């Protein structure tokens, strides 16, 4: 059974850092592309970063140079390290995976990140 559980969100001041985690079960995070999305109030959910099975990463222009996606294969966990945070980074952050053989999407419950002074 595929499950994604995010953690690590919270309140941080502008310019600060935060790392959110996505613990996966039911599959190996090395098997498929793993994504981080975010959704701010009143806005559509947007793709922030992804990492594929070959360790290639991509980032949204808005976070490039500030965010880093990575994974710990032993812990079967994907991380999003967020530095130089801005108020506009405030959102609920979601972990996502699509299982290719079924084309089914799985989402975590989300973790709130608030950037405010």
C-alpha positions, -999 to 999 in steps of 0.1 A, spaced: 0 0 0 15 33 -11 17 60 15 34 93 18 38 112 51 51 147 52 66 164 82 89 193 91 68 223 83 64 253 106 68 290 110 101 306 100 112 342 95 121 356 61 156 346 51 154 315 73 157 278 64 135 248 68 136 212 57 105 192 50 105 154 48 84 128 29 85 93 43 73 68 18 60 33 22 48 6 -2 75 13 -27 111 25 -30 117 62 -36 145 53 -59 120 35 -83 100 65 -95 102 103 -99 93 120 -67 78 155 -66 72 183 -42 43 206 -49 29 235 -29 -4 253 -27 -8 288 -13 -43 301 -3 -64 310 -33 -38 296 -57 -34 265 -78 -11 237 -67 23 241 -84 53 219 -89 82 230 -69 109 204 -74 113 168 -86 140 141 -85 139 111 -109 152 76 -105 185 87 -121 189 115 -95 183 143 -120 165 172 -104 144 201 -117 131 232 -99 106 258 -105 122 291 -115 108 307 -83 129 284 -60 159 277 -82 191 283 -62 172 284 -29 156 249 -26 172 215 -29 154 182 -33 172 150 -22 165 115 -9 178 91 16 175 56 2 181 39 35 153 58 51 131 57 20 125 94 25 126 125 2 136 159 15 131 195 4 157 218 19 145 254 17 169 283 22 165 320 20 128 317 25 104 344 14 69 352 25 57 341 -9 70 306 -1 41 303 24 20 273 14 11 238 22 38 215 8 28 182 -7 48 151 -16 36 133 -48 44 102 -68 28 87 -98 32 50 -102 38 44 -139 23 10 -143 -11 22 -130 -8 59 -138 -22 65 -103 -13 95 -83 -5 95 -46 -3 125 -24 7 131 12 -15 150 36 7 181 33 27 201 57 22 239 63 51 262 58 46 298 69 73 325 63 65 355 83 82 380 107 
